[in-house]
Structure formats: C-alpha cells, structure tokens
Amino acid sequence: MTVSIGELGDLVKSALSAGDLEAYENLLNPNAHWGPAGQPEWGCHNRNEILAWHKAARDDGMQAVVAEVVAGADSLLVGLSVSGTPAALEAGGAASRWQVLTAGMAGSQTS
C-alpha cells in the first residue's frame, strides 16, 4: 500500500503529538533529514540522529506540541509550539518552531 505525503503528515503529527518515538521511527527512512527550513547543513541527517535528538530534548525537559503539518512535494513542514527551552522562557513560556522533515520518509515508499 502506498501512503501519500499528506497521509504521512497525519501519521507524523499523530506520533509526535503522542510522544511515540517508536511509531515515529517506523515512519522514518534511514536517510531522513530533520531541521530548519533552508539550512540543510543544520539539524539531523539520518533517522538515528533524529531519534536521538528527540530523546535528548525530552530528557532535558523540552516539550513540543505539534501545531500543524504541511505536506510539500517530497517533504513535511512541521510547526511546533516548544516549551522548556531558554527561547521558550524568553517568549513567555512557549516558542514557535518550524522544522522540515525530508529525504526519503519510509511511509511514502511503502507499496
């Protein structure tokens, strides 16, 4: 069964909203990227880095609420409301962040 990028976006939002890193891992291709839009040198460059970043952030007390997921041609733009970081404290408790998930998402390649 093939999953569209829009359907994959719904699955990613569900997994991240639930804090279910195992479900999230199952959606990621080993070569997936996660990071700020327009800055491919920053962020995570494979599934293991993405999962390690999410685990470390959670362990450090960061929390994120998925505000929205926008599907592009071959990527997802994930809007987050983040708390538990210095930037969030400066912003009054929560800061908006946008991250791009791209480069070979596992769910979009199933057949």
ZAFIDREN-750259 format. One record per residue: x negated, y negated, z of N, C-alpha, C in turn; residue in one letter. Coordinates in nm, 3 decimals. Example, Ala and Ser with C-alpha at 12.3 -4.5 7.8 and 13.67 -1.06 7.14 Angstrom:
% ZAFIDREN-750259
<nc1 -1.319, nc2 0.569, nc3 0.780, cac1 -1.230, cac2 0.450, cac3 0.780, cc1 -1.320, cc2 0.330, cc3 0.780, type a>;
<nc1 -1.285, nc2 0.225, nc3 0.708, cac1 -1.367, cac2 0.106, cac3 0.714, cc1 -1.290, cc2 -0.003, cc3 0.787, type s>;
This chain:
% ZAFIDREN-750259
<nc1 -0.084, nc2 0.118, nc3 0.000, cac1 0.000, cac2 0.000, cac3 0.000, cc1 -0.089, cc2 -0.124, cc3 0.000, type m>;
<nc1 -0.060, nc2 -0.220, nc3 -0.085, cac1 -0.133, cac2 -0.345, cac3 -0.092, cc1 -0.065, cc2 -0.448, cc3 -0.003, type t>;
<nc1 -0.145, nc2 -0.521, nc3 0.070, cac1 -0.095, cac2 -0.626, cac3 0.158, cc1 -0.132, cc2 -0.760, cc3 0.095, type v>;
<nc1 -0.036, nc2 -0.848, nc3 0.078, cac1 -0.064, cac2 -0.980, cac3 0.022, cc1 -0.139, cc2 -1.065, cc3 0.123, type s>;
<nc1 -0.203, nc2 -1.171, nc3 0.074, cac1 -0.275, cac2 -1.261, cac3 0.163, cc1 -0.180, cc2 -1.326, cc3 0.264, type i>;
<nc1 -0.057, nc2 -1.353, nc3 0.222, cac1 0.042, cac2 -1.409, cac3 0.314, cc1 0.079, cc2 -1.312, cc3 0.425, type g>;
<nc1 0.099, nc2 -1.185, nc3 0.387, cac1 0.130, cac2 -1.083, cac3 0.488, cc1 0.011, cc2 -1.063, cc3 0.582, type e>;
<nc1 -0.109, nc2 -1.067, nc3 0.526, cac1 -0.228, cac2 -1.055, cac3 0.609, cc1 -0.236, cc2 -1.170, cc3 0.708, type l>;
<nc1 -0.198, nc2 -1.289, nc3 0.663, cac1 -0.196, cac2 -1.404, cac3 0.753, cc1 -0.104, cc2 -1.382, cc3 0.871, type g>;
<nc1 0.012, nc2 -1.323, nc3 0.846, cac1 0.105, cac2 -1.292, cac3 0.955, cc1 0.045, cc2 -1.191, cc3 1.052, type d>;
<nc1 -0.025, nc2 -1.092, nc3 0.999, cac1 -0.087, cac2 -0.991, cac3 1.084, cc1 -0.201, cc2 -1.050, cc3 1.168, type l>;
<nc1 -0.281, nc2 -1.137, nc3 1.106, cac1 -0.390, cac2 -1.203, cac3 1.179, cc1 -0.332, cc2 -1.291, cc3 1.290, type v>;
<nc1 -0.228, nc2 -1.368, nc3 1.258, cac1 -0.166, cac2 -1.454, cac3 1.360, cc1 -0.114, cc2 -1.370, cc3 1.476, type k>;
<nc1 -0.051, nc2 -1.259, nc3 1.445, cac1 0.003, cac2 -1.172, cac3 1.550, cc1 -0.109, cc2 -1.116, cc3 1.638, type s>;
<nc1 -0.215, nc2 -1.067, nc3 1.576, cac1 -0.326, cac2 -1.008, cac3 1.652, cc1 -0.395, cc2 -1.113, cc3 1.739, type a>;
<nc1 -0.424, nc2 -1.230, nc3 1.682, cac1 -0.491, cac2 -1.334, cac3 1.759, cc1 -0.401, cc2 -1.389, cc3 1.869, type l>;
<nc1 -0.273, nc2 -1.406, nc3 1.840, cac1 -0.179, cac2 -1.457, cac3 1.941, cc1 -0.167, cc2 -1.363, cc3 2.059, type s>;
<nc1 -0.175, nc2 -1.233, nc3 2.032, cac1 -0.165, cac2 -1.133, cac3 2.138, cc1 -0.299, cc2 -1.108, cc3 2.207, type a>;
<nc1 -0.406, nc2 -1.165, nc3 2.152, cac1 -0.540, cac2 -1.138, cac3 2.207, cc1 -0.582, cc2 -0.995, cc3 2.183, type g>;
<nc1 -0.527, nc2 -0.934, nc3 2.079, cac1 -0.552, cac2 -0.793, cac3 2.048, cc1 -0.669, cc2 -0.782, cc3 1.951, type d>;
<nc1 -0.791, nc2 -0.777, nc3 2.006, cac1 -0.909, cac2 -0.772, cac3 1.921, cc1 -0.922, cc2 -0.641, cc3 1.845, type l>;
<nc1 -0.864, nc2 -0.533, nc3 1.897, cac1 -0.867, cac2 -0.407, cac3 1.823, cc1 -0.783, cc2 -0.417, cc3 1.696, type e>;
<nc1 -0.665, nc2 -0.476, nc3 1.707, cac1 -0.581, cac2 -0.496, cac3 1.588, cc1 -0.649, cc2 -0.592, cc3 1.492, type a>;
<nc1 -0.710, nc2 -0.697, nc3 1.544, cac1 -0.781, cac2 -0.794, cac3 1.462, cc1 -0.897, cc2 -0.726, cc3 1.388, type y>;
<nc1 -0.972, nc2 -0.644, nc3 1.460, cac1 -1.084, cac2 -0.572, cac3 1.399, cc1 -1.037, cc2 -0.489, cc3 1.280, type e>;
<nc1 -0.922, nc2 -0.424, nc3 1.293, cac1 -0.870, cac2 -0.340, cac3 1.186, cc1 -0.831, cc2 -0.420, cc3 1.062, type n>;
<nc1 -0.814, nc2 -0.551, nc3 1.076, cac1 -0.778, cac2 -0.637, cac3 0.964, cc1 -0.900, cc2 -0.693, cc3 0.892, type l>;
<nc1 -1.016, nc2 -0.685, nc3 0.955, cac1 -1.136, cac2 -0.748, cac3 0.902, cc1 -1.222, cc2 -0.654, cc3 0.821, type l>;
<nc1 -1.263, nc2 -0.699, nc3 0.706, cac1 -1.363, cac2 -0.629, cac3 0.626, cc1 -1.498, cc2 -0.649, cc3 0.694, type n>;
<nc1 -1.591, nc2 -0.555, nc3 0.682, cac1 -1.723, cac2 -0.575, cac3 0.743, cc1 -1.793, cc2 -0.704, cc3 0.699, type p>;
<nc1 -1.760, nc2 -0.757, nc3 0.582, cac1 -1.825, cac2 -0.876, cac3 0.529, cc1 -1.743, cc2 -1.004, cc3 0.547, type n>;
<nc1 -1.643, nc2 -1.001, nc3 0.632, cac1 -1.559, cac2 -1.119, cac3 0.654, cc1 -1.640, cc2 -1.233, cc3 0.714, type a>;
<nc1 -1.597, nc2 -1.355, nc3 0.687, cac1 -1.657, cac2 -1.476, cac3 0.744, cc1 -1.551, cc2 -1.551, cc3 0.823, type h>;
<nc1 -1.594, nc2 -1.616, nc3 0.932, cac1 -1.506, cac2 -1.696, cac3 1.017, cc1 -1.581, cc2 -1.819, cc3 1.058, type w>;
<nc1 -1.530, nc2 -1.936, nc3 1.025, cac1 -1.599, cac2 -2.057, cac3 1.064, cc1 -1.530, cc2 -2.181, cc3 1.013, type g>;
<nc1 -1.594, nc2 -2.296, nc3 1.034, cac1 -1.534, cac2 -2.423, cac3 0.994, cc1 -1.524, cc2 -2.435, cc3 0.842, type p>;
<nc1 -1.418, nc2 -2.496, nc3 0.796, cac1 -1.397, cac2 -2.515, cac3 0.652, cc1 -1.509, cc2 -2.598, cc3 0.592, type a>;
<nc1 -1.556, nc2 -2.556, nc3 0.476, cac1 -1.657, cac2 -2.633, cac3 0.404, cc1 -1.797, cc2 -2.623, cc3 0.460, type g>;
<nc1 -1.819, nc2 -2.537, nc3 0.560, cac1 -1.951, cac2 -2.523, cac3 0.620, cc1 -1.987, cc2 -2.375, cc3 0.633, type q>;
<nc1 -2.010, nc2 -2.306, nc3 0.520, cac1 -2.032, cac2 -2.162, cac3 0.524, cc1 -2.157, cc2 -2.120, cc3 0.601, type p>;
<nc1 -2.252, nc2 -2.214, nc3 0.620, cac1 -2.372, cac2 -2.178, cac3 0.696, cc1 -2.343, cc2 -2.163, cc3 0.846, type e>;
<nc1 -2.232, nc2 -2.220, nc3 0.891, cac1 -2.192, cac2 -2.211, cac3 1.032, cc1 -2.094, cc2 -2.096, cc3 1.052, type w>;
<nc1 -2.073, nc2 -2.060, nc3 1.173, cac1 -1.972, cac2 -1.960, cac3 1.203, cc1 -2.028, cc2 -1.819, cc3 1.203, type g>;
<nc1 -1.940, nc2 -1.725, nc3 1.183, cac1 -1.972, cac2 -1.582, cac3 1.187, cc1 -1.975, cc2 -1.528, cc3 1.045, type c>;
<nc1 -2.071, nc2 -1.441, nc3 1.018, cac1 -2.093, cac2 -1.394, cac3 0.881, cc1 -2.061, cc2 -1.248, cc3 0.858, type h>;
<nc1 -2.003, nc2 -1.182, nc3 0.957, cac1 -1.957, cac2 -1.044, cac3 0.938, cc1 -1.861, cc2 -1.008, cc3 1.053, type n>;
<nc1 -1.794, nc2 -0.895, nc3 1.037, cac1 -1.693, cac2 -0.852, cac3 1.134, cc1 -1.749, cc2 -0.843, cc3 1.275, type r>;
<nc1 -1.869, nc2 -0.786, nc3 1.291, cac1 -1.925, cac2 -0.771, cac3 1.425, cc1 -1.950, cc2 -0.905, cc3 1.492, type n>;
<nc1 -2.000, nc2 -1.003, nc3 1.415, cac1 -2.021, cac2 -1.136, cac3 1.471, cc1 -1.889, cc2 -1.201, cc3 1.510, type e>;
<nc1 -1.788, nc2 -1.185, nc3 1.426, cac1 -1.655, cac2 -1.243, cac3 1.455, cc1 -1.601, cc2 -1.186, cc3 1.585, type i>;
<nc1 -1.604, nc2 -1.056, nc3 1.599, cac1 -1.550, cac2 -0.992, cac3 1.720, cc1 -1.631, cc2 -1.030, cc3 1.844, type l>;
<nc1 -1.764, nc2 -1.034, nc3 1.830, cac1 -1.849, cac2 -1.071, cac3 1.943, cc1 -1.820, cc2 -1.216, cc3 1.986, type a>;
<nc1 -1.799, nc2 -1.306, nc3 1.889, cac1 -1.768, cac2 -1.445, cac3 1.921, cc1 -1.636, cc2 -1.454, cc3 1.997, type w>;
<nc1 -1.532, nc2 -1.384, nc3 1.949, cac1 -1.402, cac2 -1.388, cac3 2.017, cc1 -1.411, cc2 -1.331, cc3 2.158, type h>;
<nc1 -1.485, nc2 -1.221, nc3 2.175, cac1 -1.501, cac2 -1.161, cac3 2.308, cc1 -1.575, cc2 -1.255, cc3 2.402, type k>;
<nc1 -1.685, nc2 -1.315, nc3 2.354, cac1 -1.763, cac2 -1.406, cac3 2.438, cc1 -1.682, cc2 -1.529, cc3 2.476, type a>;
<nc1 -1.607, nc2 -1.584, nc3 2.380, cac1 -1.523, cac2 -1.701, cac3 2.409, cc1 -1.420, cc2 -1.668, cc3 2.516, type a>;
<nc1 -1.356, nc2 -1.553, nc3 2.503, cac1 -1.256, cac2 -1.512, cac3 2.601, cc1 -1.320, cc2 -1.492, cc3 2.737, type r>;
<nc1 -1.439, nc2 -1.429, nc3 2.740, cac1 -1.509, cac2 -1.406, cac3 2.867, cc1 -1.552, cc2 -1.536, cc3 2.933, type d>;
<nc1 -1.576, nc2 -1.640, nc3 2.850, cac1 -1.616, cac2 -1.771, cac3 2.902, cc1 -1.497, cc2 -1.857, cc3 2.943, type d>;
<nc1 -1.376, nc2 -1.802, nc3 2.933, cac1 -1.257, cac2 -1.874, cac3 2.977, cc1 -1.186, cc2 -1.954, cc3 2.869, type g>;
<nc1 -1.233, nc2 -1.945, nc3 2.746, cac1 -1.165, cac2 -2.015, cac3 2.639, cc1 -1.037, cc2 -1.942, cc3 2.602, type m>;
<nc1 -0.933, nc2 -2.018, nc3 2.579, cac1 -0.806, cac2 -1.962, cac3 2.532, cc1 -0.765, cc2 -2.037, cc3 2.407, type q>;
<nc1 -0.703, nc2 -1.964, nc3 2.315, cac1 -0.658, cac2 -2.027, cac3 2.192, cc1 -0.517, cc2 -1.979, cc3 2.160, type a>;
<nc1 -0.436, nc2 -2.075, nc3 2.121, cac1 -0.301, cac2 -2.046, cac3 2.074, cc1 -0.302, cc2 -2.072, cc3 1.925, type v>;
<nc1 -0.256, nc2 -1.974, nc3 1.847, cac1 -0.252, cac2 -1.991, cac3 1.703, cc1 -0.132, cc2 -2.080, cc3 1.668, type v>;
<nc1 -0.162, nc2 -2.198, nc3 1.615, cac1 -0.056, cac2 -2.291, cac3 1.578, cc1 0.004, cc2 -2.255, cc3 1.443, type a>;
<nc1 -0.082, nc2 -2.217, nc3 1.349, cac1 -0.035, cac2 -2.175, cac3 1.217, cc1 -0.146, cc2 -2.106, cc3 1.141, type e>;
<nc1 -0.106, nc2 -2.030, nc3 1.041, cac1 -0.199, cac2 -1.966, cac3 0.949, cc1 -0.150, cc2 -1.999, cc3 0.808, type v>;
<nc1 -0.239, nc2 -2.058, nc3 0.729, cac1 -0.205, cac2 -2.096, cac3 0.593, cc1 -0.286, cc2 -2.008, cc3 0.497, type v>;
<nc1 -0.215, nc2 -1.938, nc3 0.410, cac1 -0.280, cac2 -1.849, cac3 0.314, cc1 -0.326, cc2 -1.927, cc3 0.193, type a>;
<nc1 -0.451, nc2 -1.903, nc3 0.153, cac1 -0.505, cac2 -1.958, cac3 0.029, cc1 -0.517, cc2 -1.845, cc3 -0.072, type g>;
<nc1 -0.589, nc2 -1.869, nc3 -0.178, cac1 -0.604, cac2 -1.767, cac3 -0.283, cc1 -0.675, cc2 -1.643, cc3 -0.232, type a>;
<nc1 -0.781, nc2 -1.663, nc3 -0.153, cac1 -0.857, cac2 -1.549, cac3 -0.101, cc1 -0.907, cc2 -1.573, cc3 0.041, type d>;
<nc1 -0.838, nc2 -1.661, nc3 0.113, cac1 -0.879, cac2 -1.691, cac3 0.250, cc1 -0.758, cc2 -1.737, cc3 0.331, type s>;
<nc1 -0.780, nc2 -1.744, nc3 0.461, cac1 -0.677, cac2 -1.792, cac3 0.553, cc1 -0.733, cc2 -1.910, cc3 0.630, type l>;
<nc1 -0.656, nc2 -2.016, nc3 0.641, cac1 -0.689, cac2 -2.130, cac3 0.726, cc1 -0.611, cc2 -2.110, cc3 0.855, type l>;
<nc1 -0.682, nc2 -2.097, nc3 0.967, cac1 -0.620, cac2 -2.067, cac3 1.095, cc1 -0.629, cc2 -2.192, cc3 1.183, type v>;
<nc1 -0.513, nc2 -2.245, nc3 1.219, cac1 -0.506, cac2 -2.360, cac3 1.308, cc1 -0.488, cc2 -2.314, cc3 1.451, type g>;
<nc1 -0.574, nc2 -2.362, nc3 1.539, cac1 -0.574, cac2 -2.319, cac3 1.679, cc1 -0.562, cc2 -2.439, cc3 1.772, type l>;
<nc1 -0.497, nc2 -2.419, nc3 1.884, cac1 -0.499, cac2 -2.512, cac3 1.995, cc1 -0.584, cc2 -2.445, cc3 2.103, type s>;
<nc1 -0.701, nc2 -2.501, nc3 2.129, cac1 -0.802, cac2 -2.437, cac3 2.214, cc1 -0.809, cc2 -2.507, cc3 2.349, type v>;
<nc1 -0.812, nc2 -2.427, nc3 2.455, cac1 -0.833, cac2 -2.481, cac3 2.590, cc1 -0.949, cc2 -2.408, cc3 2.655, type s>;
<nc1 -1.002, nc2 -2.468, nc3 2.762, cac1 -1.111, cac2 -2.404, cac3 2.835, cc1 -1.248, cc2 -2.436, cc3 2.779, type g>;
<nc1 -1.259, nc2 -2.542, nc3 2.697, cac1 -1.388, cac2 -2.585, cac3 2.644, cc1 -1.410, cc2 -2.731, cc3 2.681, type t>;
<nc1 -1.535, nc2 -2.778, nc3 2.678, cac1 -1.559, cac2 -2.920, cac3 2.707, cc1 -1.481, cc2 -3.013, cc3 2.614, type p>;
<nc1 -1.473, nc2 -2.979, nc3 2.485, cac1 -1.398, cac2 -3.062, cac3 2.390, cc1 -1.250, cc2 -3.067, cc3 2.427, type a>;
<nc1 -1.197, nc2 -2.954, nc3 2.472, cac1 -1.056, cac2 -2.949, cac3 2.513, cc1 -1.033, cc2 -3.036, cc3 2.636, type a>;
<nc1 -1.125, nc2 -3.030, nc3 2.731, cac1 -1.112, cac2 -3.113, cac3 2.851, cc1 -1.115, cc2 -3.261, cc3 2.815, type l>;
<nc1 -1.204, nc2 -3.300, nc3 2.724, cac1 -1.212, cac2 -3.439, cac3 2.680, cc1 -1.084, cc2 -3.483, cc3 2.610, type e>;
<nc1 -1.018, nc2 -3.388, nc3 2.544, cac1 -0.895, cac2 -3.420, cac3 2.470, cc1 -0.771, cc2 -3.411, cc3 2.558, type a>;
<nc1 -0.791, nc2 -3.388, nc3 2.686, cac1 -0.677, cac2 -3.383, cac3 2.777, cc1 -0.628, cc2 -3.243, cc3 2.807, type g>;
<nc1 -0.703, nc2 -3.141, nc3 2.773, cac1 -0.666, cac2 -3.003, cac3 2.807, cc1 -0.665, cc2 -2.908, cc3 2.690, type g>;
<nc1 -0.641, nc2 -2.959, nc3 2.569, cac1 -0.640, cac2 -2.874, cac3 2.450, cc1 -0.694, cc2 -2.953, cc3 2.332, type a>;
<nc1 -0.766, nc2 -2.882, nc3 2.245, cac1 -0.820, cac2 -2.943, cac3 2.124, cc1 -0.778, cc2 -2.861, cc3 2.003, type a>;
<nc1 -0.746, nc2 -2.930, nc3 1.897, cac1 -0.709, cac2 -2.861, cac3 1.773, cc1 -0.836, cc2 -2.821, cc3 1.698, type s>;
<nc1 -0.836, nc2 -2.700, nc3 1.649, cac1 -0.948, cac2 -2.649, cac3 1.570, cc1 -0.893, cc2 -2.576, cc3 1.449, type r>;
<nc1 -0.963, nc2 -2.587, nc3 1.338, cac1 -0.926, cac2 -2.518, cac3 1.215, cc1 -1.043, cc2 -2.432, cc3 1.173, type w>;
<nc1 -1.017, nc2 -2.306, nc3 1.148, cac1 -1.120, cac2 -2.212, cac3 1.106, cc1 -1.073, cc2 -2.141, cc3 0.979, type q>;
<nc1 -1.168, nc2 -2.103, nc3 0.896, cac1 -1.138, cac2 -2.030, cac3 0.773, cc1 -1.185, cc2 -1.886, cc3 0.789, type v>;
<nc1 -1.096, nc2 -1.793, nc3 0.758, cac1 -1.128, cac2 -1.650, cac3 0.756, cc1 -1.128, cc2 -1.608, cc3 0.610, type l>;
<nc1 -1.241, nc2 -1.559, nc3 0.562, cac1 -1.252, cac2 -1.531, cac3 0.419, cc1 -1.350, cc2 -1.417, cc3 0.393, type t>;
<nc1 -1.371, nc2 -1.388, nc3 0.267, cac1 -1.470, cac2 -1.292, cac3 0.217, cc1 -1.438, cc2 -1.148, cc3 0.252, type a>;
<nc1 -1.341, nc2 -1.095, nc3 0.187, cac1 -1.316, cac2 -0.952, cac3 0.196, cc1 -1.244, cc2 -0.908, cc3 0.319, type g>;
<nc1 -1.122, nc2 -0.955, nc3 0.339, cac1 -1.043, cac2 -0.911, cac3 0.452, cc1 -0.990, cc2 -0.772, cc3 0.424, type m>;
<nc1 -1.004, nc2 -0.681, nc3 0.518, cac1 -0.970, cac2 -0.541, cac3 0.496, cc1 -0.825, cc2 -0.522, cc3 0.454, type a>;
<nc1 -0.734, nc2 -0.591, nc3 0.518, cac1 -0.593, cac2 -0.574, cac3 0.489, cc1 -0.553, cc2 -0.606, cc3 0.348, type g>;
<nc1 -0.625, nc2 -0.699, nc3 0.285, cac1 -0.591, cac2 -0.738, cac3 0.149, cc1 -0.642, cc2 -0.637, cc3 0.045, type s>;
<nc1 -0.721, nc2 -0.541, nc3 0.091, cac1 -0.781, cac2 -0.445, cac3 -0.002, cc1 -0.722, cc2 -0.305, cc3 0.011, type q>;
<nc1 -0.624, nc2 -0.287, nc3 0.096, cac1 -0.568, cac2 -0.154, cac3 0.112, cc1 -0.484, cc2 -0.119, cc3 -0.010, type t>;
<nc1 -0.477, nc2 0.009, nc3 -0.042, cac1 -0.398, cac2 0.049, cac3 -0.159, cc1 -0.317, cc2 0.172, cc3 -0.129, type s>;
